[in-house]
């Protein structure tokens, strides 16, 4: 079983929120793979951005994470938009149980 220091999760949220264009953070999931950390993170960006603009922000967010979190070797950052009517992820709800989420 993985054991992640909650302070690392807090550090990740802080690093993500420091990136220009990141309005908020969602789930941050960390996992040890050997002696290295991997992160999957959700960020909130303006819904009116182009794909190119949103991608630039997600790459900047990944870069910020790599600098802020010790032993982090890679991160996958998923951009979302602020809540609107309905959940765009609801289509996935009937699939396998949601993975455990560490901290917010």
C-alpha positions as CSV (number, residue, x, y, z in Angstrom):
1,X,0.0,0.0,0.0
2,X,1.3,3.4,-0.9
3,X,1.8,6.0,1.8
4,X,2.0,9.6,0.7
5,X,2.9,12.4,3.1
6,X,-0.2,14.7,3.2
7,X,2.2,17.7,3.1
8,X,3.3,16.6,-0.4
9,X,-0.3,16.7,-1.6
10,X,-0.7,20.2,-0.1
11,X,2.6,21.2,-1.8
12,X,1.2,19.9,-5.1
13,X,-2.0,21.9,-4.8
14,X,-0.1,25.0,-3.9
15,X,2.3,24.6,-6.9
16,X,-0.7,24.1,-9.3
17,X,-2.6,27.1,-8.0
18,X,0.5,29.3,-8.5
19,X,0.5,28.8,-12.2
20,X,-1.0,31.6,-14.3
21,X,-4.3,30.5,-15.7
22,X,-5.1,27.8,-13.1
23,X,-8.3,29.0,-11.4
24,X,-8.5,26.1,-8.9
25,X,-7.4,22.5,-8.4
26,X,-9.4,19.3,-8.2
27,X,-8.2,15.9,-7.3
28,X,-4.5,15.2,-6.9
29,X,-3.5,11.6,-6.8
30,X,0.1,10.6,-5.9
31,X,1.7,7.2,-6.1
32,X,5.2,5.8,-5.5
33,X,6.6,3.8,-8.3
34,X,9.8,2.4,-7.0
35,X,11.7,5.4,-5.5
36,X,9.9,8.0,-7.7
37,X,6.6,9.7,-7.4
38,X,3.9,10.0,-10.1
39,X,1.1,12.5,-9.9
40,X,-2.3,12.8,-11.7
41,X,-3.9,16.1,-11.1
42,X,-7.0,18.0,-12.2
43,X,-6.9,21.7,-12.7
44,X,-9.6,24.2,-13.5
45,X,-9.1,26.6,-16.3
46,X,-11.3,29.2,-18.1
47,X,-13.9,27.4,-20.2
48,X,-13.3,29.9,-23.1
49,X,-9.7,29.0,-23.6
50,X,-8.6,27.3,-26.9
51,X,-7.2,23.9,-26.7
52,X,-3.7,25.3,-27.4
53,X,-4.1,27.8,-24.5
54,X,-5.4,25.1,-22.1
55,X,-2.5,22.8,-23.1
56,X,0.0,25.5,-22.4
57,X,-1.4,25.9,-18.9
58,X,-1.4,22.2,-18.2
59,X,2.3,21.9,-19.3
60,X,3.2,24.8,-17.1
61,X,1.3,23.1,-14.2
62,X,3.2,19.9,-14.8
63,X,6.5,21.8,-14.8
64,X,5.6,23.6,-11.5
65,X,4.8,20.2,-9.9
66,X,8.1,18.7,-11.0
67,X,9.9,21.6,-9.4
68,X,7.8,21.7,-6.2
69,X,7.5,18.0,-5.3
70,X,10.6,16.1,-4.4
71,X,11.2,12.8,-6.2
72,X,8.4,13.6,-8.7
73,X,9.5,12.3,-12.1
74,X,6.3,12.7,-14.1
75,X,2.8,14.2,-13.8
76,X,-0.4,14.0,-15.9
77,X,-2.5,17.1,-15.6
78,X,-6.1,17.1,-16.7
79,X,-7.8,20.5,-17.4
80,X,-11.4,21.0,-16.5
81,X,-13.6,24.1,-16.7
82,X,-15.6,25.7,-13.9
83,X,-18.8,23.9,-13.1
84,X,-21.7,24.3,-15.6
85,X,-25.0,22.6,-15.8
86,X,-24.4,18.9,-15.5
87,X,-21.2,17.0,-14.9
88,X,-19.2,16.3,-18.0
89,X,-17.7,13.3,-16.4
90,X,-21.1,11.7,-15.4
91,X,-20.9,9.4,-18.5
92,X,-18.1,7.6,-16.7
93,X,-20.0,7.0,-13.4
94,X,-21.2,3.5,-14.3
95,X,-17.7,2.1,-14.8
96,X,-15.4,0.6,-12.3
97,X,-15.1,2.1,-8.8
98,X,-13.4,5.5,-8.6
99,X,-9.8,5.2,-7.5
100,X,-8.9,6.3,-4.1
101,X,-8.1,10.0,-3.9
102,X,-5.5,11.4,-1.7
103,X,-6.2,14.8,-0.1
104,X,-7.3,18.0,-1.4
